[in-house]
Amino acid sequence: MRILLTGANGQLGKELLKQLQGTDVLAVDIVEMDITDQNKTFRVINGYQPNVVIHTAAYTNVDRAEVDWEKAYRVNAVGTQNVASACLCCGAKMVYLSTDYVFDGKLGRAYQEFDQPNPLNIYGKSKLAGEILARQILNRLFIVRTSWLYGDGNNFVRTMIKLGEKQKEIKVVNDQYGSPTSTVDLAHVILQLIETEYYGLFHATNTGCASWYDFARMVFKLTDNDQVKIIPQSTAESGRPARRPAYSPLENLMLKLTIGNEMRDWEQALKEYLKG
């Protein structure tokens, strides 16, 4: 199987490359293939003739997207449209990575794949637009929504550890809930999916639910750091520009019904990550 991977320098891209060692894979990022450039995207993808394109490249700065909304849509919507169109031309399957931020967080339970999206911010709206455009173009498409991702790169876990080395007190939001997810487990599921014909929409997160405050406390508990005081803070007090869903854990229903849900509990996955 020939695989083309976009966003190869991102957290998920790096983990996918680790798990794809020994496979025929072409890893690209913005330098090799700017997905907003339709001609270059077609030239690279059609030149390689992949069986599968795993599309992880995205505009992910949630707060900046509120101002830089045109770029967010250009990357997440038009860029995805370009990748999907190139996949159609060469007959490749496609995986599109999406987000829990397509939901408004008002449902009161974990979101299933069949629940209605209603994004609150530009980032979520642009990622949902990417889902819609890819669906309109391709039948052989896996849309994989995930959340609160951490792996090899800048992420919440590493930020907490760095802050804990410098500060005795850290304020962390305690009224936003989601599913912290390891790139190790997410990459494993994606590579399982592409071997199948189970096209459609999937939620893929580590199981369980936590607030950012819970997440931070667990990071310091697992690193045996009891010197840092974690202070709960409301979303309103944090003063972030973009609205965020208050309760957006995802239920991996379609994984359960197809290939089986092998996503571990989020605390177990975090423990393994911190050991590494």
N, C-alpha and C positions, 0 to 999 in steps of 0.2 A: 504493500500500500504506500502510495506517495502522498505525503502530507505537506501542505503549506501552512505555516503558522504566522499570523500577524500579531503585532504587539509583543515580539519576542523578548524585549528588554523589560517588560512588566513582571510583576510578581507571579502571575499565573503563567505567563509565557516562559519564564525561567524554569518553573517546575515542570511544565509540559515537556520542555526540552530534556530535562533530566530523565523523565520517564519514557521519552522517545529515543533514548540512546540505542544505537544499532538499527534505527529505522531510517528509511529514505525520507528525510524531512528537509524542507527549505524554510529557514527562520528569517523573517523580515521584520523590520521596524520602519520608522518614518523615513530614515535615510535611504533604505533600499526600495521602499514602496510607500509613498504617501497616498493613503487611501482616498484623499480628497481630489487627487489627480486621476481622473477617469482613464486617460490614455495610458499612463504608467501602470495603473492597477491592472488593466486588461493585458498589457504587454508582459508584465511579470507573471501573472497567473496563467495566462494562455501559453507563455513560453515554457513554463514548468510542467504544465498538464497534470495537476494533482488529482488524486482520487477524492481527497477531502481537504477543505480549507477550514482551519480552526481560527475563527476571527475574534481575537481578544483585544485588538487595538481600540482605544476609545478615548474620549475626552472625559476625565473623571473628577475634575476639580468642581465639587458641588457648589461651593459658594461663588467662585469666580464665574461660573456659568450664568449666574443671574445677570451679570453685566455683559459678559462676552458670549451672549446667547447665540449669535450668528455662528461663531466658531463651534460651539457645542453641537448645534444642528448640522453644521457642515461635516463634522467628523462622525458623529454618532448616527445621523440619519443618511446624509448623502454619501458619506464614506461607506456605510454599510450597503447602501443601494449599489454602489460601484462594485463592491466585492461580490455581492449576490449576483449581479448581472454577468460578471466574469465567470462565476461558477456555472451559471446557466449555459454560457457559451462553450465551456469545456467539459460539461457533464459531471462536475464535481459535487459531492455532498458538501454541506456547509454547517458549521456550528457557530451560532451567534451568542455571545455572552451578554446577558442583560442583568437586571438588578431588582431588588426588593423595593427600590424607590419608585417603581411604577405604581405603587399602591399609596393610599392616603393614610393608612394606619388606623382607620376608624372602625374596622370590622369587629375587633374584640377577640379574635382568635387568629391562629396561624393561617396564612393565606394559602389556598390551594390553586392549582393551575387554572381552574375554571371560574375563579372569582374575578370580578370586574376591576380592571386597573383604573386608577384616578390619581395620577401623579401630582404632587404639590409644588414641585420645583422644576426649573428648566432642565437640569440634568435628567431627572426622571422622565420628563416629557420627550426629550431628545432620544433617550434610549428606547422608549416605547415607540417612537416614530421609526427607529431602526427595526424593531420587531415587525411593525406593520409593512414596511417597505420590503423587507426580506421575504415575508410571507407572500406578498403579491407577486414576487418574481420566481420563487423556488418552491417546489414540492419536496425535494430531498433536503430538508432543513431541520436542524435541531436548535431550538431556542432554549438556552439554559440560563435561568435566573438564579443568582446567588446573592450573598450579602456579607458585609463586615469581614472582608477577605484579609488574610495575613499570610505572608510567606517570605521570600527572599527579596527584601526591598523595604522602602519606607511604609510603615503601617502603624496602627494603634498600639500594638504590643511593644514594638521597639521604641515608639515615642514615650510610652509610660516608663520603660526601663531607663531611658536616657534622662527623663525628667527626675526620676527617683534618685539618680546619681548626683543631682544638683540641688534638689529642693526637698524640704521636710514636709511640705504640704502641697497637694495637687487637687485642684477642683475638677470634678468629672460629672458630666450630665447623668442624672439618675431617672429621667422620665422619658427616655427613648429606649425601646426594647426591640431586639432583633436576634439573629442567629449568627454568632461568630463562626467563621468558616476557614479551615486550613486549605491552602492551595494544594497540598499533598492529596487530600481526599477528593477535592474537586477535580483535579487533573485525572485522577484514577477513574472517576465516573465518566468524564468526557471521553477518555480513551476506550472505555467499555461501550459507550453509546455508539461511537462511530463504526463499530464492528457490526452494528445491527441495522435494521430497516425501520426502527421505531421512531419515525420522524414526528415532530411536533414540539410541544411546549413542556419543559421540565423545570421543576424547582430542585435545586441541589445545594443544600447547606448542611453543615453539621447539625445534629439534632439538639433540641433543647432551646432555651430562650434566656436571654440576660439583658440587663441594661448596660450601658457603657460603664456605669459605676460598678456593677457586678463584675464586669469583664476586667476592669482595672484591679479590683480587689483580688481577683483570682490570679492575675499576673504576679502580683506581689506576694501572694500566699505561696505560689508554686516556685518562686525564686527565693523564698525564705527571707524576704525583706520586710521586717516589721517596724522599720524605722520611719517609713513614710506614712503620713496621715492622708487618707483619701476623703475629701470633703464633697458631699453630694451637692449638685448644682442643678437648677432647673434649666430647661431649654431657653426660656425667656431671659434668664440671667446670663446665659452664655453669649448672647448677642450676635449669633451667627446670621448672616444675611439670608441664606436659603432656608425655607421651611422644610422640615423633615417629618416623616411619619412617626407617630408616637409609639405604634405597636405594629411592627412589620416582620415578625418571624415567618418563615416559609415552611410549609409542609411538603415533603418530597413524595406526594401522592403518586405521580406518574412513574417515578422510579420504582416505587413499591409494586405497581401494577404491571411493570414491564420487566426490567432487568433485575429488580430487587434492590431495595435501599440498603447500601453498605456504608452510608455516612455515619460515622461514630458520633457519640455525645461530644458536644463542643469542649467540655472540660478535659476529656481524655485526649482529644486532638491537640489542645493547647499544651497539655503536659508534655506530650511527645515533642512538640515544636520547641519548647523551652529547654529540653534536654539536649537538642541538637545545636 
